[in-house]
Amino acid sequence: MSLSRRLRSDAEQHTLSIRIPVVFLVRRSQTTPSPLLVALHGYGGTAAAMLHRVGQVAPSAYSIISVQGPHQHTRANRRSGAQTAVFGWGVTGDIEAARAAHTQIIDAVIRWAHRSGVCIDQEVVLTGFSESVGLNYLYAGTHRRVSGLVAICGDLPHSDCPRLPNVLLLAGAADPLFPAPLVASRANEIRHRCSSIEVVICEGGHEITDSMLKNASEWLAHMTAPRTARPPFRQTHSRRRQAP
């Protein structure tokens, strides 16, 4: 028996609940309260980098909160080689613990936004890239305050998401982790669970491209239009669209 197995068999495992700091950046709309876009980076990202990317194209009607993942590690800078702090959401470890932490963090951020007069109740859109997408699906499926979900190059919801809000699913045509044909097929399977769903396949791999962000911007603007006068969403700058 290996040392690690022997230690596990001889040890008692305990779990304690502790408070963790929630770090987030806020860009307020000129008019508040406003619709709120909560942005979550992927593995090895930062709140600042995600805010920079999303903030370039998000409609001005939205306030933006970019949330930093609770799991810190380091990564070498591609140019200088220096180690820099980056963050993640812990989905490769204890998934239940990752879900619980994500729920507590998003709950806390939205409560803060309401108390601070930043956002309008039930006009909250979650957007995430890669690792954070699956967690966002689970949250949106159980919290009716979320009106929309932008999923960029990420996992698709499972059976424990019985209902979902309006969804924009953005995928890279050359994404090796979440291949575009699989994404389009799975989107077809979950259509009946969504208030609405749009699928746009863009040039690129497992990354946030300008094309994806432009489509997200169009969709977000579409979502804030009055429902009685809301035109059909039309994707732009995409390679092809697979509609469910």
Stockholm file with secondary structure:
# STOCKHOLM 1.0

chainA/1-244         MSLSRRLRSDAEQHTLSIRIPVVFLVRRSQTTPSPLLVALHGYGGTAAAMLHRVGQVAPSAYSIISVQGPHQHTRANRRSGAQTAVFGWGVTGDIEAARAAHTQIIDAVIRWAHRSGVCIDQEVVLTGFSESVGLNYLYAGTHRRVSGLVAICGDLPHSDCPRLPNVLLLAGAADPLFPAPLVASRANEIRHRCSSIEVVICEGGHEITDSMLKNASEWLAHMTAPRTARPPFRQTHSRRRQAP
#=GR chainA/1-244 SS CCHHHHHHHHSCCCCCCCCCCCCEEEECCSSSSEEEEEEECCTTBCHHHHHHHHHTTSCTTCEEEEECCSEEEEEECTTTCCEEEEEECCTTSCHHHHHHHHHHHHHHHHHHHHHTTCEEEEEEEEEEETHHHHHHHHHHTTCTTEEEEEEESCCCCCTTCCCEEEEEEEEETTCSSSCHHHHHHHHHHHGGGEEEEEEEEESSSSSCCHHHHHHHHHHHHHHHSCGGGCCCCCCCSCSBCCCC
#=GC SS_cons         CCHHHHHHHHSCCCCCCCCCCCCEEEECCSSSSEEEEEEECCTTBCHHHHHHHHHTTSCTTCEEEEECCSEEEEEECTTTCCEEEEEECCTTSCHHHHHHHHHHHHHHHHHHHHHTTCEEEEEEEEEEETHHHHHHHHHHTTCTTEEEEEEESCCCCCTTCCCEEEEEEEEETTCSSSCHHHHHHHHHHHGGGEEEEEEEEESSSSSCCHHHHHHHHHHHHHHHSCGGGCCCCCCCSCSBCCCC
//
